[in-house]
Amino acid sequence: MNPKTADLDPNLRQAYERVMGTAAPASPSTSQPSTDIPKEQTQVVTAKNRGGLSPVLLAIVILLFFVIYTLVWTMIFKLEIPFLPF
């Protein structure tokens, strides 16, 4: 057992006991648990506008890039492709 558990806050001691499955030794000075009840917190999730290109437009841009890339390399290596005029 960890000797530092004797100085734990009551809430931490309870968490330690739940996790470890053991009982932590009681501290010599018993402190009163706080009477403040934490307020329930709500979390709001909002949709963010990604502001990027739409997937269809992105696919068109990628396809156009590969077509231009292929045409440049066919012109560099002077390949003859029957359906191309050059």
Kinemage of the C-alpha trace (Angstrom):
@kinemage 1
@onewidth
@group {chain A} dominant
@subgroup {mainchain}
@vectorlist {calphas} color= white
{ca met a 1} P 0.000 0.000 0.000
{ca asn a 2} L 1.199 3.489 -0.773
{ca pro a 3} L 2.011 5.420 2.451
{ca lys a 4} L 0.936 8.689 0.832
{ca thr a 5} L -2.713 7.611 0.750
{ca ala a 6} L -3.160 8.612 4.388
{ca asp a 7} L -3.008 12.295 3.414
{ca leu a 8} L -5.561 12.109 0.604
{ca asp a 9} L -8.642 14.237 0.256
{ca pro a 10} L -11.814 12.226 1.088
{ca asn a 11} L -12.980 12.326 -2.539
{ca leu a 12} L -9.613 11.139 -3.779
{ca arg a 13} L -9.549 8.416 -1.129
{ca gln a 14} L -12.914 7.124 -2.369
{ca ala a 15} L -11.626 7.084 -5.948
{ca tyr a 16} L -8.469 5.303 -4.822
{ca glu a 17} L -10.504 2.670 -2.996
{ca arg a 18} L -12.720 2.087 -6.033
{ca val a 19} L -9.788 1.759 -8.432
{ca met a 20} L -7.467 -0.279 -6.254
{ca gly a 21} L -10.168 -2.396 -4.630
{ca thr a 22} L -8.684 -1.763 -1.223
{ca ala a 23} L -9.388 0.527 1.659
{ca ala a 24} L -6.949 3.374 2.163
{ca pro a 25} L -6.000 4.040 5.779
{ca ala a 26} L -7.961 6.814 7.408
{ca ser a 27} L -6.092 10.042 7.935
{ca pro a 28} L -5.420 11.118 11.515
{ca ser a 29} L -7.348 14.334 11.073
{ca thr a 30} L -10.823 13.737 9.701
{ca ser a 31} L -11.960 16.638 7.617
{ca gln a 32} L -15.549 17.480 6.875
{ca pro a 33} L -16.547 16.752 3.299
{ca ser a 34} L -17.507 19.839 1.385
{ca thr a 35} L -21.190 20.644 1.288
{ca asp a 36} L -20.922 22.284 -2.115
{ca ile a 37} L -22.732 20.237 -4.700
{ca pro a 38} L -21.231 20.753 -8.138
{ca lys a 39} L -23.682 22.087 -10.678
{ca glu a 40} L -24.545 19.907 -13.614
{ca gln a 41} L -22.605 20.982 -16.648
{ca thr a 42} L -24.010 20.795 -20.120
{ca gln a 43} L -21.888 20.587 -23.194
{ca val a 44} L -23.017 22.160 -26.432
{ca val a 45} L -21.586 20.825 -29.678
{ca thr a 46} L -21.805 23.111 -32.656
{ca ala a 47} L -21.151 22.198 -36.246
{ca lys a 48} L -18.233 24.081 -37.711
{ca asn a 49} L -18.151 25.119 -41.321
{ca arg a 50} L -15.037 23.468 -42.693
{ca gly a 51} L -14.808 26.063 -45.415
{ca gly a 52} L -12.839 23.741 -47.688
{ca leu a 53} L -13.577 22.527 -51.168
{ca ser a 54} L -16.507 20.247 -51.683
{ca pro a 55} L -15.540 16.603 -52.287
{ca val a 56} L -16.836 16.684 -55.874
{ca leu a 57} L -14.821 19.793 -56.720
{ca leu a 58} L -11.767 18.283 -55.065
{ca ala a 59} L -12.119 15.110 -57.162
{ca ile a 60} L -12.392 17.196 -60.342
{ca val a 61} L -9.273 19.193 -59.439
{ca ile a 62} L -7.299 16.003 -58.736
{ca leu a 63} L -8.432 14.415 -62.003
{ca leu a 64} L -7.538 17.560 -63.942
{ca phe a 65} L -4.107 17.616 -62.310
{ca phe a 66} L -3.383 14.032 -63.366
{ca val a 67} L -4.542 14.688 -66.940
{ca ile a 68} L -2.277 17.732 -67.260
{ca tyr a 69} L 0.581 15.855 -65.554
{ca thr a 70} L 0.221 12.983 -68.051
{ca leu a 71} L 0.106 15.322 -71.042
{ca val a 72} L 3.273 17.123 -69.916
{ca trp a 73} L 5.236 13.884 -69.567
{ca thr a 74} L 3.992 12.522 -72.902
{ca met a 75} L 5.219 15.722 -74.548
{ca ile a 76} L 8.587 15.532 -72.741
{ca phe a 77} L 9.222 11.921 -73.795
{ca lys a 78} L 7.645 12.577 -77.212
{ca leu a 79} L 5.295 9.645 -76.940
{ca glu a 80} L 2.803 9.190 -79.748
{ca ile a 81} L -0.667 8.538 -78.547
{ca pro a 82} L -3.164 8.024 -81.399
{ca phe a 83} L -5.960 10.173 -79.961
{ca leu a 84} L -3.661 13.137 -79.168
{ca pro a 85} L -2.958 15.654 -81.948
{ca phe a 86} L 0.685 16.296 -80.998
